[in-house]
Amino acid sequence: MRPELYDTHCHLDFPDFKEGVGEVVRRAEAAGITRLITIGTDLASSRRATDLAAVHEGVWAAVGWHPSDVFEAPEDVRPLLLDLAAAPKVAAIGEIGIDHYRLPSQRGGSAADDERHKARQVEVFRQQLEMAAELGLNCVIHQRAALEAALAVFTPFADRVKGVFHCFVDDAEAVRRIVALGSFVSFTGILTFKNATTVREALRAAPADRYLLETDAPFLAPVPHRGKRCEPAYVRDMAPVAAEVRGISLEQLSEETCANARAFFRGLA
């Protein structure tokens, strides 16, 4: 029997899976991926995530407002998300954070537009960290091209909230900084890419009790599926690479990553 694994970050509510979430979940189960966390990106997405968690036994949800969508958010996102966070299988707040990869200036906007966008991201991120602290929930953190900005907002909350810095692509020193705050890092199929040396070094640097595996499906399919739609079953393709990088067996990788997920996500049993 193959060691079990979890997919701690996927987006089962996205249109990519609209015609067959049940089949996607069944393929994951057949591959030994026994727990899936489907992650919300705005109010509607978070609601769909909680609905999917209610229907599928092995699926849990995170609810939150993604930084790329903050100008579609209400002035205060907390009242709307609080209701969803009370759902029985909500395991975390997320996906929240900072994104400097796609800014208005890249789409014809001005530098002033960029500053307004960044300021709004900080505001919405802080609102959700405050909510998480009040609820006793941990947070799934997005920090694309914005690790320093995300850490600047998160650090004052680090004594009350743990974060998992998802789709981690920064270096080993960044891992050490995050771990020093009591938080986690999570790795996608990028770790299987030929040119992802820095990502593998970061995975190697993570303490045994502070790292997770995820797909970020439908994005970032690992080798040998690169370029195709990703899905949770593909954690099985990532696992041998992750175990080799860390110099451990698949059984130990299973033990560590599943224990870490259960420690981080509420109610994951």
C-alpha positions as CSV (number, residue, x, y, z in Angstrom):
1,M,0.0,0.0,0.0
2,R,1.4,3.4,-1.0
3,P,1.9,6.0,1.7
4,E,-0.9,8.6,1.9
5,L,-0.3,12.2,0.8
6,Y,-2.4,15.4,1.0
7,D,-2.9,18.2,-1.5
8,T,-3.0,21.2,0.8
9,H,-3.8,23.8,-1.9
10,C,-6.0,23.3,-5.0
11,H,-8.8,25.2,-6.6
12,L,-11.5,22.7,-7.3
13,D,-14.1,25.4,-7.8
14,F,-12.3,26.9,-10.9
15,P,-13.9,26.5,-14.3
16,D,-11.2,24.1,-15.3
17,F,-12.9,21.4,-13.2
18,K,-16.5,22.4,-13.8
19,E,-17.4,19.3,-15.7
20,G,-16.0,16.7,-13.3
21,V,-14.9,17.6,-9.8
22,G,-16.2,14.2,-8.6
23,E,-13.9,12.4,-11.0
24,V,-10.9,14.6,-10.0
25,V,-11.5,13.7,-6.4
26,R,-11.8,10.0,-7.2
27,R,-8.6,10.1,-9.2
28,A,-6.9,11.7,-6.2
29,E,-8.2,9.1,-3.9
30,A,-7.0,6.3,-6.2
31,A,-3.6,7.9,-6.2
32,G,-3.5,7.9,-2.4
33,I,-4.2,11.6,-2.0
34,T,-6.6,11.3,0.9
35,R,-7.1,15.0,1.9
36,L,-7.6,18.0,-0.4
37,I,-7.9,21.6,0.7
38,T,-9.8,23.6,-1.9
39,I,-9.0,27.3,-1.6
40,G,-11.3,30.3,-2.1
41,T,-10.2,33.4,-3.9
42,D,-13.2,35.8,-3.4
43,L,-16.6,35.5,-1.8
44,A,-18.2,33.4,-4.6
45,S,-15.2,31.2,-4.9
46,S,-15.1,30.7,-1.1
47,R,-18.7,29.8,-1.0
48,R,-18.2,27.2,-3.8
49,A,-15.2,25.8,-1.8
50,T,-17.4,25.3,1.3
51,D,-20.1,23.7,-0.9
52,L,-17.5,21.2,-2.3
53,A,-16.2,20.4,1.1
54,A,-19.7,19.6,2.3
55,V,-20.3,17.2,-0.6
56,H,-16.9,15.4,-0.7
57,E,-15.7,13.5,2.3
58,G,-12.0,14.0,1.7
59,V,-12.2,17.7,0.8
60,W,-11.9,20.7,3.2
61,A,-12.1,24.4,2.4
62,A,-10.2,27.7,3.0
63,V,-12.1,31.0,2.6
64,G,-10.5,34.3,1.7
65,W,-10.0,37.1,-0.8
66,H,-7.0,36.8,-3.2
67,P,-4.8,39.9,-3.5
68,S,-5.3,40.1,-7.3
69,D,-9.0,40.7,-6.8
70,V,-9.0,43.3,-4.1
71,F,-10.7,46.0,-6.2
72,E,-13.7,43.8,-6.6
73,A,-13.9,43.4,-2.8
74,P,-16.1,45.4,-0.5
75,E,-14.5,48.0,1.7
76,D,-14.4,45.5,4.6
77,V,-14.3,41.8,3.6
78,R,-14.7,40.5,7.1
79,P,-18.5,40.5,7.6
80,L,-19.0,38.4,4.4
81,L,-16.2,36.0,5.1
82,L,-17.1,35.5,8.8
83,D,-20.3,33.7,7.9
84,L,-18.5,31.3,5.5
85,A,-15.7,30.7,8.0
86,A,-18.2,29.2,10.4
87,A,-18.9,26.3,8.0
88,P,-18.1,22.9,9.5
89,K,-15.1,22.0,7.2
90,V,-13.4,25.4,6.8
91,A,-9.8,24.7,7.8
92,A,-8.1,28.0,7.2
93,I,-8.4,31.6,5.9
94,G,-7.0,31.9,2.4
95,E,-5.9,32.6,-0.2
96,I,-4.8,36.0,1.1
97,G,-1.7,38.1,0.8
98,I,0.2,40.4,-1.6
99,D,0.9,40.1,-5.3
100,H,3.3,42.4,-7.2
101,Y,3.6,40.2,-10.2
102,R,0.6,41.7,-12.0
103,L,0.2,45.4,-11.4
104,P,-1.9,48.0,-13.3
105,S,1.2,49.5,-14.9
106,Q,1.7,46.2,-16.8
107,R,-1.8,46.7,-18.3
108,G,-1.4,50.3,-19.3
109,G,-1.9,51.9,-15.8
110,S,0.4,54.4,-14.1
111,A,2.8,54.2,-11.2
112,A,0.2,55.9,-9.1
113,D,-2.3,53.1,-10.0
114,D,0.3,50.6,-8.8
115,E,0.6,52.3,-5.5
116,R,-3.1,52.4,-5.0
117,H,-3.3,48.7,-5.9
118,K,-0.5,47.8,-3.4
119,A,-2.1,49.9,-0.6
120,R,-5.5,48.1,-1.1
121,Q,-3.8,44.7,-1.1
122,V,-2.2,45.6,2.3
123,E,-5.6,46.7,3.7
124,V,-7.5,43.6,2.6
125,F,-4.6,41.3,3.7
126,R,-4.6,43.0,7.2
127,Q,-8.4,42.7,7.5
128,Q,-8.2,39.0,6.9
129,L,-5.3,38.5,9.3
130,E,-7.3,40.2,12.0
131,M,-10.3,38.0,11.3
132,A,-8.1,34.9,11.4
133,A,-6.6,35.9,14.7
134,E,-10.1,36.4,16.1
135,L,-11.3,33.1,14.9
136,G,-8.2,31.1,15.8
137,L,-7.6,30.0,12.2
138,N,-4.3,29.9,10.3
139,C,-3.8,31.5,6.9
140,V,-2.8,30.4,3.4
141,I,-0.6,33.2,2.1
142,H,0.1,34.3,-1.5
143,Q,3.3,36.3,-1.9
144,R,4.1,36.3,-5.7
145,A,6.9,38.6,-6.4
146,A,6.1,40.2,-3.0
147,L,7.7,38.2,-0.2
148,E,9.1,41.3,1.6
149,A,5.8,43.2,1.3
150,A,3.9,40.1,2.6
151,L,6.2,39.6,5.5
152,A,5.9,43.3,6.5
153,V,2.2,42.9,6.9
154,F,2.2,39.4,8.4
155,T,5.0,39.7,11.0
156,P,2.9,41.8,13.5
157,F,0.4,38.9,13.5
158,A,2.8,36.1,13.8
159,D,2.3,35.6,17.5
160,R,-1.4,35.0,16.9
161,V,-1.6,33.4,13.4
162,K,0.5,30.9,11.6
163,G,0.8,31.2,7.8
164,V,1.7,28.8,5.1
165,F,3.6,30.6,2.4
166,H,2.2,28.7,-0.5
167,C,3.8,28.0,-4.0
168,F,7.1,28.8,-2.4
169,V,9.8,29.8,-4.9
170,D,12.1,31.9,-2.7
171,D,15.5,30.8,-1.3
172,A,16.6,28.8,1.7
173,E,17.3,32.0,3.7
174,A,13.6,33.1,3.2
175,V,12.5,29.7,4.5
176,R,14.6,30.2,7.7
177,R,13.0,33.7,8.2
178,I,9.4,32.3,7.8
179,V,10.1,29.3,10.1
180,A,11.5,31.8,12.7
181,L,8.0,33.3,12.7
182,G,6.5,29.9,13.5
183,S,5.1,29.5,10.0
184,F,5.3,27.0,7.2
185,V,6.3,26.8,3.5
186,S,4.5,24.8,0.8
187,F,5.9,23.4,-2.4
188,T,4.2,22.8,-5.8
189,G,5.1,20.9,-8.9
190,I,7.6,23.5,-9.6
191,L,10.0,21.5,-7.5
192,T,10.1,18.9,-10.3
193,F,11.1,21.4,-13.0
194,K,14.6,21.1,-14.3
195,N,15.6,24.7,-13.7
196,A,14.1,24.9,-10.2
197,T,17.3,24.5,-8.3
198,T,16.5,27.3,-5.8
199,V,13.1,25.8,-5.0
200,R,14.7,22.4,-4.3
201,E,17.3,24.1,-2.1
202,A,14.5,25.8,-0.2
203,L,12.7,22.5,0.3
204,R,15.9,20.9,1.6
205,A,16.3,23.7,4.1
206,A,12.8,23.4,5.5
207,P,12.6,21.8,9.0
208,A,10.8,18.4,9.0
209,D,7.8,20.0,10.9
210,R,7.4,23.1,8.7
211,Y,6.8,22.1,5.1
212,L,3.8,21.0,3.0
213,L,3.0,19.7,-0.5
214,E,0.4,21.2,-2.8
215,T,-0.5,21.3,-6.4
216,D,-2.1,24.7,-6.8
217,A,-4.3,22.9,-9.3
218,P,-5.3,23.6,-12.1
219,F,-1.9,25.4,-12.3
220,L,1.7,24.2,-12.3
221,A,1.4,20.5,-13.2
222,P,4.6,18.7,-12.3
223,V,6.8,16.7,-14.6
224,P,5.7,14.5,-16.4
225,H,2.5,16.4,-16.8
226,R,4.0,19.9,-17.3
227,G,1.9,22.1,-19.6
228,K,-1.3,20.2,-18.9
229,R,-4.1,20.9,-16.5
230,C,-2.9,20.1,-13.0
231,E,-5.0,18.1,-10.5
232,P,-4.6,16.8,-7.0
233,A,-3.6,13.3,-8.0
234,Y,-0.3,14.7,-9.3
235,V,1.0,15.1,-5.7
236,R,1.9,11.5,-6.3
237,D,4.3,12.6,-9.1
238,M,5.8,15.3,-6.9
239,A,6.4,13.0,-3.9
240,P,9.4,11.0,-5.1
241,V,11.2,14.2,-6.1
242,A,10.5,15.8,-2.8
243,A,11.7,12.7,-0.9
244,E,14.9,12.5,-2.9
245,V,15.6,16.2,-2.3
246,R,15.2,15.8,1.4
247,G,17.1,12.5,1.5
248,I,14.2,10.6,3.1
249,S,11.9,7.7,2.2
250,L,8.4,8.2,0.7
251,E,7.1,6.8,4.0
252,Q,8.8,9.5,6.0
253,L,7.7,12.2,3.5
254,S,4.1,11.0,4.0
255,E,4.5,11.0,7.8
256,E,6.0,14.5,7.9
257,T,3.8,16.3,5.4
258,C,0.5,14.7,6.6
259,A,1.3,15.5,10.2
260,N,2.2,19.0,9.3
261,A,-1.0,19.5,7.4
262,R,-3.0,18.2,10.4
263,A,-1.2,20.6,12.7
264,F,-1.8,23.6,10.5
265,F,-5.4,23.1,9.2
266,R,-8.3,23.1,11.6
267,G,-10.3,19.9,11.7
268,L,-8.2,17.9,9.2
269,A,-8.6,14.4,10.5
